[in-house]
Amino acid sequence: MIASWVAQASFEPLGLTIAVAKDRAIESLMQEGDAFVLNMLPEGDYGGTMKHFLKRFAPGQDRFEGVEWTPAPGGSPIVKAA
């Protein structure tokens, strides 16, 4: 999933504001208090990785197929290119 908008909300403690479009399949799964990983792509990486996640996926399709990643302690994917 590509976030619609990400911004720093505070310095101490560090806080981020993340906007997700309501038409994204993941939006209905995100609940207050859930844990997730924010993978930030390097500036100028508008090629393979970003294009991969901008395409539409069929329900149940593995969105990380073909993308190198490792699991975070909670299991969320950390993308190698990020």
N, C-alpha and C positions, 0 to 999 in steps of 0.2 A: 504494500500500500504506500502511496505517496501522500504525505501530509499536504494539505492545502496551504498551511501557513505555520511557521515556527518562529518564536521570538523569546528572548530572555525576559522574564517577568520580574525577577529579583536577584540580588547579589548574595545576600546573607539571610536565610539559607538560599542557595542557588535554586531558582525556580524557572520553569519554562512554560510557555503557553503554546499549545499545539491545537490546530484546528483541522478537523477531518470533515469532509463533505458528507452530508447525510445520505447521498446516493452510493457511497462506498459500502461494500458488503461488510467490512470490518466494523463500521460504526455501531451497528446494533450489538456487537459483542463486547464493546468497550464500556466498562462500568467504573464508577468512582471507586478508587482504592485498588484497582487492578494494577499489576506490574507489567511493564513492557520495555522494549529496548528502542531507543531512537538512534538509528544509523544515519549518520550525516556524511553524504558523499563529498569528496573534495571538489572545490570550485573548479569548474571546467569539465567535470565528468558528466557530460550530458549525453554520452554515448550509450554503450551497452547496458550498464547496470540500471540507469534511470529509465531507459526505453523499455527494458524488461518489465519493470514494475508499473509502467504506465499503460501497458496493454491490458485488455479485458481477459479475465480468466473464467473458465467454466466452473460452476459450483463443484467443490470438492477437488479441483485441480491443484496440484502441488505448485504453489507460487514461487518456491525456491529451487525448483528443478533447474539445474544448469548454473546455479549461482553458488559460489564458494562461501560457506559460512560455518561458524562454530556456535554451539549453544552457550548461552549465558547461564549462570547458576540456577535461574528459575526456568530455563529451557527456551527462552526467547532467542531468536536467531541474531547473531552478530555477523554482519556481512563483511567479508574480508576486504572488499574494495572501499569500505567506509572508513 
